[in-house]
Amino acid sequence: MKLFGTDGIRGVANKSPMTPFHIVKVGIALTHYLIKTKSHKPKIIIGKDTRLSGYMLETSLAAGITAMGGEVLLVGPMPTPGIAFLTKNINADAGVVISASHNPYEDNGIKIFNSEGMKLSDAGEREIEKTAISANIHHLLPKAAKIGKNVRVEDALGRYIVFLKSTLPKDFSMEGMKIVLDCANGATYKIAPMLFSELRAEVKVFGASPDGVNINKNCGSLYPDKLSQLVLKEKADVGLAFDGDGDRLIAVDEKGGIVSGDEVIALLADFLKEKRKLKNNCIVGTVMSNYGLRKYCEKKNIKIRMTRVGDKYVLEEMQRMGALIGGEDSGHIIMLDHHTTGDGLLTALQLISVMRQKKKKLSVLRKVMKRYPQVLINVPVGKRADFKKVPELKKAYDDAQAQLEGRGRVLIRYSGTQLLLRIMVEGPSHKEINKIAESLTKIFKKKLS
C-alpha cells in the first residue's frame, strides 16, 4: 500500500488511507522516525484547516504520536505556511498540516514539515511509509511510563502575525485602504481579518464562516468572480482570495480584474529588479505558467526556469538557481527571502507593499505583464502512449508549434492522476488558439481514445 504522493498523503475522509486506523499508524511511524533521527523525545506541532474530518484526523494523529512517546503541540486551524513557520519558531522536530488545500471538504490530507520548516524529504516519507504499513508496528510502542501528551499552543496566531508583519517595511500601514478578503471558509478565516485590521486597513470579509463542509465551496482562490463583484460594489482598492489552507493568493484589482499568480510574480519581480534586489536576476515558474510571463522575462532580460507542476519542484529549482521568487499561476508563490513555502498572506502583504511604495493602483501595476489567452482541453485516453512516437500526432504537434512560434506555444502532457491527455494552447487571440486546440483534440482523440 502506498501512502505518500507528490504532496503528502491525500484521500477521501473515512476511506483508505484517510481513516483513523491508518492515521494513528502514520503518527506512530512519524514519531518513530524522529526518535531514530533526533535521539530525543520529539515535539510535533499539528495544525489543520476547517474540514469536518479534521477533528477526527487530528485526534487520530495525536493518538499515534503520543502512543509512541512524542509530545503534540496543537494549534487548531492554521494556514499551511503558518505551520511551516511555527515548526521552526517553536523549535519543534516536525510540523504536520491536516488539509487537502483547494479540494472540496470530502477530501483531506497530511503534509509534513521538518524542523527547518521545509517539506519532509522523499527519503523520510519512504521510511515513515514503510513503518506505517508494517504488520509489526505495534511492537514499536513503548511502556506506559513513556507515553506522550498533548499541549495546546495558545499564542500560535499571534506568533505568525508578528512574523508576517516583520516582512514589511518599518512603520508600514494600510490606513486609508479598503480591502475585501475571501477566506474560502478555510484556514485563514480568523487570521486574515486580524492581520489586515491590525495594519489599519478597512476590511470587508466573506468566506469566513466555516461549518466544516463549505471550505472552498464557490469561494476562495478557485472562484474569484464573487470577490470581483464585491470589490466593485465596495469600491475597494484590492480584493484578496485565499484557498482552503492559505498557501495560495489570487488578487482582484480596483476595477474588478482578476490578477493571476503569474501576474503577481511578474509584478513582484519587476519591483525587486527596479530596487536591484532580484537575486541572480532570475525567477522560477512551471510548464503551466502563462506564455506572457516568459515574454515579460524576455523583455526585462530576466532569466526564467520552468519546472514540472508542483511547488516541490519550484522550490528545488529556486534553491538550485538561488532565486528569490518562484511559483505557479494558481497563486502558489514562494518568496525565499521571507519563507520556505508558498504563503498566501505573505504574498498579499508584499503585493500591497509594492502598491503603497509605488503609489500606484493594482490595475496599473499588473500591466507589467500581458497575459496571453489560453485554452485547455482534457482528452480521455485509453493509455499513456508516447505521442511523439506516433508520426501523425507528432506532425500535428510540430505544425501547431510552428504556427505559433514566437507568438505562443502548445503544451501536451498527460495527467499524473487520471487517464487524461491535457492539450493547452496559448497565443495572441482566442479565435486562433481555439481553432488549433480543436484541431489537435480531434486528431489525438481519434488516435488515443
C-alpha positions as CSV (number, residue, x, y, z in Angstrom):
1,M,0.0,0.0,0.0
2,K,1.4,3.4,-1.0
3,L,0.6,6.4,1.3
4,F,2.6,9.3,0.1
5,G,2.0,11.0,-3.2
6,T,3.6,14.1,-4.8
7,D,2.3,16.3,-2.0
8,G,2.0,14.2,1.2
9,I,-0.9,11.8,1.9
10,R,-4.2,12.6,0.2
11,G,-7.6,10.8,0.0
12,V,-11.3,11.0,0.8
13,A,-12.1,11.1,4.5
14,N,-13.0,7.8,6.1
15,K,-11.6,5.9,3.1
16,S,-8.1,4.5,2.9
17,P,-5.7,6.0,3.7
18,M,-7.6,8.9,5.4
19,T,-9.1,6.8,8.2
20,P,-8.4,6.9,11.9
21,F,-6.9,3.4,11.6
22,H,-4.3,4.5,9.1
23,I,-3.6,7.9,10.5
24,V,-2.8,6.5,14.0
25,K,-0.2,4.4,12.3
26,V,1.2,7.4,10.5
27,G,1.5,9.2,13.9
28,I,3.4,6.2,15.3
29,A,5.6,5.9,12.3
30,L,6.5,9.7,12.2
31,T,7.4,9.7,15.8
32,H,9.5,6.5,15.5
33,Y,11.3,8.1,12.5
34,L,12.1,11.3,14.6
35,I,13.3,9.3,17.6
36,K,15.7,7.5,15.4
37,T,17.0,10.7,13.7
38,K,16.8,13.1,16.6
39,S,17.7,10.8,19.6
40,H,15.3,12.6,21.9
41,K,11.6,12.7,22.7
42,P,10.2,14.6,19.7
43,K,7.8,17.6,19.7
44,I,5.4,17.6,16.8
45,I,3.2,20.6,16.0
46,I,-0.2,19.8,14.4
47,G,-2.4,22.3,12.5
48,K,-5.4,21.9,10.3
49,D,-7.9,23.7,8.1
50,T,-11.6,23.8,8.7
51,R,-12.8,20.5,7.2
52,L,-15.2,18.4,9.3
53,S,-12.9,15.4,9.1
54,G,-10.1,17.5,10.6
55,Y,-11.3,16.8,14.1
56,M,-11.2,13.0,13.5
57,L,-7.8,13.0,11.8
58,E,-6.2,15.5,14.3
59,T,-7.2,13.2,17.2
60,S,-6.0,10.1,15.4
61,L,-2.6,11.6,14.5
62,A,-2.1,12.9,18.1
63,A,-3.0,9.5,19.5
64,G,-0.4,7.8,17.3
65,I,2.3,10.4,18.3
66,T,1.6,10.2,22.0
67,A,1.4,6.4,21.9
68,M,4.9,6.4,20.6
69,G,6.1,8.8,23.3
70,G,6.0,12.1,21.4
71,E,4.7,15.4,22.6
72,V,1.9,17.0,20.5
73,L,1.6,20.8,20.1
74,L,-2.0,21.6,19.0
75,V,-2.7,24.9,17.3
76,G,-6.1,24.3,15.7
77,P,-7.0,25.9,12.3
78,M,-3.8,27.5,10.9
79,P,-2.7,28.1,7.3
80,T,-0.2,25.6,6.0
81,P,2.6,28.2,5.7
82,G,1.9,29.1,9.3
83,I,2.7,25.6,10.4
84,A,5.9,25.7,8.4
85,F,6.9,28.9,10.2
86,L,5.8,27.7,13.7
87,T,7.7,24.4,13.4
88,K,11.0,26.3,13.3
89,N,9.8,29.2,15.5
90,I,8.7,26.9,18.4
91,N,11.8,24.6,17.8
92,A,9.6,21.6,17.1
93,D,11.0,18.5,15.5
94,A,8.3,18.3,12.8
95,G,5.1,20.1,11.8
96,V,2.0,18.4,10.4
97,V,-0.8,20.0,8.5
98,I,-4.1,18.2,8.1
99,S,-5.6,19.7,4.9
100,A,-6.4,19.0,1.3
101,S,-5.7,22.5,0.2
102,H,-8.1,23.8,-2.5
103,N,-10.0,20.4,-2.8
104,P,-13.7,20.0,-1.6
105,Y,-14.4,19.2,2.1
106,E,-14.8,15.4,1.5
107,D,-11.0,15.2,0.8
108,N,-8.3,15.6,3.4
109,G,-4.6,15.1,3.6
110,I,-1.4,15.0,5.7
111,K,1.6,17.2,4.9
112,I,4.8,17.0,7.0
113,F,7.5,19.7,7.5
114,N,10.9,19.1,9.0
115,S,12.4,21.1,11.9
116,E,13.5,23.8,9.4
117,G,10.0,24.4,8.1
118,M,10.8,22.6,4.8
119,K,8.7,19.8,3.4
120,L,10.0,16.4,4.5
121,S,12.4,14.7,2.1
122,D,11.3,11.8,-0.1
123,A,13.6,9.5,1.8
124,G,11.9,10.5,5.1
125,E,8.5,9.9,3.6
126,R,9.5,6.5,2.3
127,E,10.8,5.4,5.8
128,I,7.6,6.6,7.5
129,E,5.5,4.8,4.9
130,K,7.5,1.6,5.4
131,T,6.9,1.7,9.1
132,A,3.2,2.7,8.9
133,I,2.3,-0.2,6.7
134,S,4.3,-2.8,8.6
135,A,2.4,-5.6,10.2
136,N,4.6,-5.4,13.3
137,I,4.2,-1.6,14.0
138,H,2.5,-2.3,17.4
139,H,5.8,-3.9,18.6
140,L,7.4,-0.4,18.5
141,L,5.2,1.1,21.2
142,P,7.0,2.0,24.5
143,K,5.9,1.2,28.1
144,A,3.1,3.2,29.7
145,A,5.5,5.5,31.6
146,K,6.9,6.8,28.3
147,I,3.5,7.7,26.6
148,G,3.5,11.4,25.5
149,K,0.9,14.2,26.0
150,N,-0.9,16.9,24.1
151,V,-0.3,20.6,24.7
152,R,-2.4,23.5,23.3
153,V,-0.3,26.4,21.9
154,E,-2.3,29.5,22.8
155,D,-0.3,32.2,21.1
156,A,0.2,30.5,17.6
157,L,-1.8,33.0,15.6
158,G,0.0,35.9,17.3
159,R,3.4,34.5,16.6
160,Y,2.5,34.0,12.9
161,I,1.1,37.5,12.6
162,V,4.3,39.0,14.1
163,F,6.3,37.1,11.6
164,L,4.2,38.3,8.7
165,K,4.4,41.9,9.8
166,S,8.2,41.6,10.1
167,T,8.4,41.1,6.3
168,L,7.1,44.7,5.7
169,P,9.0,48.0,5.7
170,K,9.3,49.7,9.1
171,D,6.1,51.5,10.3
172,F,4.2,50.2,7.3
173,S,0.5,51.0,7.4
174,M,-2.5,50.3,5.2
175,E,-4.5,53.2,6.6
176,G,-6.9,54.7,4.0
177,M,-7.1,51.4,2.1
178,K,-10.3,49.3,1.7
179,I,-9.6,45.6,1.2
180,V,-12.1,42.8,0.6
181,L,-11.0,39.4,1.8
182,D,-12.3,36.0,0.7
183,C,-11.0,33.4,3.2
184,A,-12.5,30.4,1.4
185,N,-14.2,29.3,4.7
186,G,-10.8,27.8,5.4
187,A,-7.7,28.2,7.5
188,T,-7.3,32.0,7.0
189,Y,-10.9,32.8,8.2
190,K,-9.6,34.1,11.6
191,I,-6.1,35.3,11.0
192,A,-6.6,37.2,7.7
193,P,-9.1,39.7,9.1
194,M,-7.0,40.2,12.2
195,L,-3.8,40.8,10.2
196,F,-5.2,43.4,7.8
197,S,-7.2,45.1,10.5
198,E,-4.1,45.4,12.7
199,L,-2.4,47.1,9.7
200,R,-5.2,49.7,9.8
201,A,-6.9,48.7,6.6
202,E,-10.7,48.9,6.3
203,V,-11.6,45.3,5.9
204,K,-14.6,43.7,4.4
205,V,-14.8,39.9,4.7
206,F,-16.7,37.0,3.3
207,G,-15.9,33.2,3.2
208,A,-15.1,33.5,6.9
209,S,-17.9,31.3,8.4
210,P,-16.6,27.8,8.2
211,D,-19.1,25.0,9.1
212,G,-16.9,22.0,8.2
213,V,-18.4,21.4,4.7
214,N,-18.3,24.8,3.0
215,I,-14.5,25.1,2.6
216,N,-13.6,26.2,-1.0
217,K,-17.3,25.9,-1.9
218,N,-17.9,28.6,-4.6
219,C,-15.4,30.8,-2.9
220,G,-11.6,31.3,-2.4
221,S,-8.8,31.4,-5.0
222,L,-10.5,28.9,-7.3
223,Y,-13.7,31.0,-7.6
224,P,-12.7,34.7,-7.6
225,D,-15.8,36.0,-9.5
226,K,-17.8,36.9,-6.4
227,L,-14.8,38.7,-4.9
228,S,-14.5,40.7,-8.1
229,Q,-18.2,41.8,-7.8
230,L,-17.7,42.7,-4.1
231,V,-14.6,44.8,-4.9
232,L,-16.6,46.8,-7.3
233,K,-19.6,47.1,-5.0
234,E,-17.5,48.2,-2.1
235,K,-15.3,50.5,-4.2
236,A,-12.3,48.7,-2.6
237,D,-8.7,49.2,-3.5
238,V,-8.0,45.5,-3.8
239,G,-9.5,42.1,-3.2
240,L,-7.6,39.1,-1.9
241,A,-8.7,35.5,-2.3
242,F,-7.0,32.6,-0.4
243,D,-7.6,28.9,-0.8
244,G,-8.6,26.4,1.9
245,D,-5.2,26.0,3.5
246,G,-4.0,29.6,2.8
247,D,-0.9,28.8,0.7
248,R,-2.4,30.5,-2.5
249,L,-3.4,34.0,-3.4
250,I,-5.4,35.3,-6.3
251,A,-5.9,39.1,-6.3
252,V,-8.6,41.4,-7.7
253,D,-7.7,45.0,-8.8
254,E,-9.9,48.0,-8.1
255,K,-11.6,47.6,-11.5
256,G,-12.7,44.0,-10.7
257,G,-10.0,42.5,-12.8
258,I,-8.7,39.1,-11.7
259,V,-4.9,39.1,-11.2
260,S,-3.4,35.6,-11.7
261,G,-0.4,34.2,-9.8
262,D,1.9,34.7,-12.8
263,E,1.0,38.4,-13.0
264,V,1.8,38.7,-9.3
265,I,5.1,37.0,-9.8
266,A,5.9,39.4,-12.6
267,L,4.8,42.4,-10.6
268,L,6.9,41.5,-7.6
269,A,9.9,40.6,-9.7
270,D,9.7,43.9,-11.5
271,F,9.7,45.8,-8.2
272,L,12.8,43.9,-7.0
273,K,14.6,44.4,-10.2
274,E,14.0,48.1,-10.0
275,K,15.5,48.1,-6.5
276,R,18.4,45.9,-7.7
277,K,17.3,43.2,-5.2
278,L,16.3,40.4,-7.7
279,K,18.9,37.9,-6.7
280,N,20.7,36.3,-9.6
281,N,18.3,38.1,-11.9
282,C,16.1,35.0,-12.2
283,I,12.6,33.6,-11.3
284,V,11.1,30.1,-11.5
285,G,7.8,29.1,-13.0
286,T,6.2,25.8,-14.2
287,V,5.4,24.3,-17.6
288,M,1.8,25.7,-17.0
289,S,3.0,29.3,-16.5
290,N,1.3,31.7,-18.9
291,Y,3.3,32.5,-22.0
292,G,3.0,36.1,-21.0
293,L,5.4,35.5,-18.1
294,R,8.1,34.2,-20.5
295,K,7.6,37.3,-22.7
296,Y,7.8,39.6,-19.7
297,C,11.1,38.0,-18.7
298,E,12.4,38.2,-22.2
299,K,11.6,41.9,-22.4
300,K,13.2,42.6,-19.0
301,N,16.2,40.4,-19.5
302,I,15.3,38.2,-16.6
303,K,16.3,34.5,-16.6
304,I,13.3,32.2,-16.1
305,R,13.3,28.4,-15.5
306,M,10.3,26.2,-15.9
307,T,9.7,23.1,-13.8
308,R,7.1,20.3,-13.5
309,V,3.8,21.3,-11.9
310,G,4.1,21.3,-8.1
311,D,5.6,23.7,-5.5
312,K,8.1,21.0,-4.5
313,Y,9.7,21.2,-7.9
314,V,9.6,25.0,-8.0
315,L,11.3,25.2,-4.6
316,E,14.0,22.7,-5.7
317,E,14.8,24.8,-8.8
318,M,14.8,28.1,-6.8
319,Q,17.3,26.7,-4.4
320,R,19.4,25.4,-7.3
321,M,19.4,28.8,-9.1
322,G,19.5,31.0,-6.0
323,A,16.2,32.6,-7.0
324,L,14.1,34.7,-4.6
325,I,10.7,34.3,-6.4
326,G,9.0,31.4,-8.0
327,G,5.6,29.9,-8.2
328,E,2.5,28.8,-10.1
329,D,-0.2,30.6,-12.0
330,S,-2.6,29.2,-9.4
331,G,-1.3,31.7,-6.9
332,H,1.1,29.4,-5.0
333,I,4.1,31.8,-4.8
334,I,7.3,31.2,-2.8
335,M,9.5,34.1,-1.6
336,L,12.6,32.5,-0.3
337,D,13.9,35.7,1.3
338,H,11.0,35.5,3.7
339,H,9.7,32.0,3.9
340,T,10.3,28.3,3.0
341,T,7.0,27.6,1.3
342,G,4.2,29.3,-0.6
343,D,2.2,31.7,1.6
344,G,-1.0,33.5,0.5
345,L,-1.0,36.0,3.3
346,L,2.7,36.8,2.8
347,T,2.2,37.3,-0.9
348,A,-0.8,39.6,-0.3
349,L,1.3,41.7,2.1
350,Q,4.2,42.0,-0.4
351,L,1.7,42.9,-3.2
352,I,0.1,45.7,-1.2
353,S,3.6,46.9,0.0
354,V,4.5,47.4,-3.7
355,M,1.2,49.2,-4.3
356,R,1.9,51.6,-1.4
357,Q,5.6,52.1,-2.1
358,K,5.0,52.9,-5.8
359,K,1.8,54.8,-5.1
360,K,0.0,53.0,-8.0
361,K,-3.2,51.1,-8.3
362,L,-3.1,47.4,-8.9
363,S,-4.7,47.8,-12.3
364,V,-1.7,49.9,-13.4
365,L,1.0,47.7,-11.8
366,R,-0.4,44.5,-13.4
367,K,0.3,45.9,-16.9
368,V,3.9,45.0,-16.5
369,M,2.9,41.6,-17.9
370,K,0.5,40.9,-20.7
371,R,-1.5,37.8,-20.1
372,Y,-1.9,35.6,-23.2
373,P,-5.2,33.9,-24.0
374,Q,-5.2,30.2,-23.1
375,V,-7.3,27.2,-23.8
376,L,-7.0,23.9,-22.0
377,I,-8.8,20.7,-23.3
378,N,-8.8,17.4,-21.5
379,V,-8.9,14.3,-23.8
380,P,-9.8,10.9,-22.2
381,V,-7.3,8.3,-23.3
382,G,-7.1,4.5,-23.0
383,K,-3.3,4.5,-22.1
384,R,-0.4,7.0,-21.8
385,A,1.3,6.4,-25.1
386,D,4.3,8.5,-26.2
387,F,2.5,10.6,-28.8
388,K,5.8,11.8,-30.3
389,K,6.4,8.2,-31.5
390,V,3.1,8.3,-33.5
391,P,4.0,10.1,-36.8
392,E,0.6,11.6,-37.3
393,L,0.4,13.0,-33.8
394,K,4.0,14.3,-33.8
395,K,3.4,16.1,-37.1
396,A,0.2,17.7,-35.8
397,Y,2.0,18.9,-32.6
398,D,5.0,20.2,-34.6
399,D,2.8,22.0,-37.1
400,A,0.9,23.7,-34.3
401,Q,4.1,24.8,-32.6
402,A,5.5,26.2,-35.8
403,Q,2.3,28.1,-36.4
404,L,2.6,29.9,-33.0
405,E,6.4,30.2,-32.9
406,G,7.4,33.4,-31.2
407,R,3.7,34.3,-30.6
408,G,2.6,31.5,-28.3
409,R,3.0,27.8,-27.6
410,V,1.4,24.3,-27.4
411,L,1.8,22.1,-24.4
412,I,0.6,18.5,-24.5
413,R,1.0,16.3,-21.4
414,Y,-0.7,13.5,-19.5
415,S,-2.4,14.0,-16.2
416,G,-0.5,12.5,-13.3
417,T,-3.6,11.1,-11.6
418,Q,-6.1,10.4,-14.4
419,L,-6.2,8.8,-17.9
420,L,-6.4,12.2,-19.5
421,L,-4.3,14.0,-22.1
422,R,-4.1,17.8,-21.5
423,I,-3.9,19.9,-24.6
424,M,-3.0,23.5,-23.7
425,V,-2.6,26.2,-26.4
426,E,-1.6,29.9,-25.7
427,G,-1.4,32.6,-28.3
428,P,-2.3,36.1,-29.3
429,S,-6.0,35.6,-29.9
430,H,-8.8,33.3,-28.6
431,K,-10.0,32.6,-32.2
432,E,-6.6,31.3,-33.4
433,I,-5.8,29.2,-30.3
434,N,-9.3,27.7,-30.2
435,K,-9.0,26.6,-33.8
436,I,-5.6,25.0,-33.1
437,A,-6.8,23.3,-29.9
438,E,-9.9,21.9,-31.5
439,S,-7.9,20.5,-34.5
440,L,-5.4,18.8,-32.1
441,T,-8.1,17.4,-29.9
442,K,-9.8,15.8,-32.9
443,I,-6.6,14.1,-34.1
444,F,-5.4,13.0,-30.6
445,K,-8.9,11.7,-29.6
446,K,-9.0,9.6,-32.8
447,K,-5.6,8.0,-32.2
448,L,-5.5,7.6,-28.4
449,S,-9.1,7.0,-27.2
